[in-house]
Amino acid sequence: MNLKNTCISALAALCITATPALAETLRIGGNFPVEHSSSKAIGMFAEAVAKATSGDLEIASFPAMQLGGAKENVDQVRTGVIFGTWIGTAYLSRTVPELEAVSLPFAYPDRETAFKVIDGEVGDILSEKLAEHGFVALGWMELGSRNVTNNTRPIEKVEDFKGLKIRLQPNETHLATFRAIGANPVSMGISEVYSALQQGVLDGQENPYSIIKSRQFEEVQTYLSDTNHFFDYIALVVNKRKFDRLTAEQQTALREAAAEAVAWQRAQAAAEDEASRGQLVEAGMVFTAIPDDVRGQLRELTAPVVDELKNRIDPAIIDTVLEQAAN
């Protein structure tokens, strides 16, 4: 090899060596507002992943329905169009119906109990079910205890629910629960709810206090109650095929970063929930606490909903939820 060829070969080798590996960008879409604690947690998750992988993996997050609504995000993850989503479990239950087992009416006395259930055997079972449908569960954040608002009357007794047109998420257990207590539930995407309340198409809706506040429903709703009828989780899920193609080190980085983000979000959500109720009342909403005896009546009325769910999914999962929630 002459000197010229030797120089060219050496230069080519130097260029190959000096070329940095291109970072892989993983897109994650969600429907929560930018200021919601879960969206902020995903931002922290992205930073932690980039740091742990020295920039080899980058998470690009798209909150506030930038990549479509909740249903679209679930479909996008399942087909691999995007890497992941953080989403209320109700929207995943259409694909993985076993998730309805953690949305039983009046099942959890407090958030500590709710997380004890999802962080234990039940969470492991649901992770397996999600994997069967092409998802990897990276964590469970808090959406929170759901509470009813409406424009018709204060909720003080069971009869006060009668005939109210209440917006709910697309979850069969949720819808059946409100039918059982005499309301008229309507499944509707969150983006349509404000205008439907404003125009009187709906009488009310139900959400955690923080969502009621962030969606500014106090502007179009008068009455607020602490029904606490469901406790809702936000699942952070990713496409299983894409996750399995990552290196073991990258998978570990994702799981550890998710665990840190989830822990932060849960603490933040608890603080925001308490503060949001006060802000809603300050804004003019009329708050009514549900008496214990009324809550007991509601629990009795909705017991058949649990029995019916056992006909649709493995009853052993439901029994495990109820057993762990009671202990």
Buried (B, 14 or more C-beta within 10 A) or exposed (E): EEEEEEEEEEEEEEEEEEEEEEEBEBBBBBBBBEEBBBBBBBBBBBEBBBEBBEEBBBBEBBBBBEBBBBBBBBBBBBEEBBBBBBBBBBBBBBBBBBBBBBBBBBBBEEBEBBBBBBEEEBBEBBBEBBBEEBBBBBBBBBBBBBBBBBBEBBBBBBEBBEEBBBBBBBBBBBBBBBEBBBBBBBEBBBEEBBEBBBEEBBBBBBBBBBBBBBBEBBEBBBBBBBBBBBBBBBBBBBBBEBBEEBEEEBBEBBEEBBBBBBEBBBEBBBEBBEEBBEBBBEEEBBBBEBEEEBBEBBBEBBBEBBEEBBEEBBBEBBEBBBEBBEE
